[in-house]
């Protein structure tokens, strides 16, 4: 199963664009920081992650403030021309 949940803030967002099929699309950069327990130790985790939203999610997210914190749910995929992972946002809510 490919399911990801992440609480993160919107660090960057591009302008709303449209796919060739006319579907709204939004590219974002999300930032996350937390502490997790690993091997009996507390580890600080910080990351930036590319994310992508389509349709209604894209139209709603583009209106949100940079720096606002959300809980995102979706799946991870590698873009056709890329080597990095992108979170495809399927759901989100204010954290």
C-alpha positions, 0 to 999 in steps of 0.5 A, a space after each residue: 500500500 502506498 499511503 502517506 500522512 504528513 503534517 507540514 507547512 506550505 513553504 512554497 507554491 507555484 501559480 495554479 496551472 492547468 493540465 492539457 485536459 484542463 484539470 487545475 494543478 498546483 506544485 508545492 514545496 512542503 516543510 516538516 519538522 518533528 522528533 521521533 523515537 528511533 533505536 531508543 533515541 530521540 531524533 530530530 527530523 526535518 525535510 522538504 518535500 515536493 508535492 502536487 495537487 489536482 482538481 478541487 484540492 489545487 484550487 483550494 490550496 492555492 488560496 492558503 497562506 505560505 507558512 500555514 500548517 496542514 495535515 496532508 494525505 496522499 501517495 508518493 510517486 516519481 515524476 516521469 522526468 525526475 528521480 525524486 519523490 513527489 507527494 500527490 495530495 488527495 486530502 488535506 485539513 488544517 492541523 
